[in-house]
Amino acid sequence: MMETIDGNLYKITIMRIPADQNFDDPLSAVNGYVEAPDFAVGIIHTEKDDESWFIAFSEGNLVAEGDDLEDVANNALVLAKKKLELTNKEVSELLQIFSIQDDADYALDEVLWKYTLGNCGEVTLDENFVGGIIVNVTPYYSATISLDGKWGEASDDDDCEENHEFCGALIPQ
């Protein structure tokens, strides 16, 4: 039987921008612009005993859960750091994204990041970003989420909140 919960799902995908990347078109870490993201995690914000509860899934496995979003995000980042060989600076920058809530209020260093909200989860980049990372966050609010999927799946009745869909690239650190 498929286990489901109600809450907000944030699908986060990350890829390292390769040296042979074509920059003629906007980039995204999802939606077919790359063969597969290098790392993907679902962060779920739900309620447990009338308190906020956070769950992180990656590759079909529970990564972390608890009542502190930053702790859950840090556990997911440990996995991302290992898989993507992230620098400490990249991990520090990604913590803000992994800790996002439904206000989509990203307070990123605009010298280091180029990003868009909405815009189909795409951002236009140039060669200065080769070797950097590109991140997408696709949010589903008040969704019914399957815990049987690779990283949490929103039901077919739930649409992503397109005006909060984030795509950003961090210059190489």
Buried (B, 14 or more C-beta within 10 A) or exposed (E): EEEBBEBBBBBBBBBBBEEEBEBEEBBBBBBEBBEEBBBBBBBBBBEBEEEBBBBBBBEEEEBBBBEEBEBBBBBBBEBBBEBBEBEEEBBEBBBBBBBBEEEBEBEBEEEBBBBBBBBEBBBBBEEEBBEBBBBBBBBBBEBBBBBEBEBBBBEEEBEBBEEBBBBBBBBBB
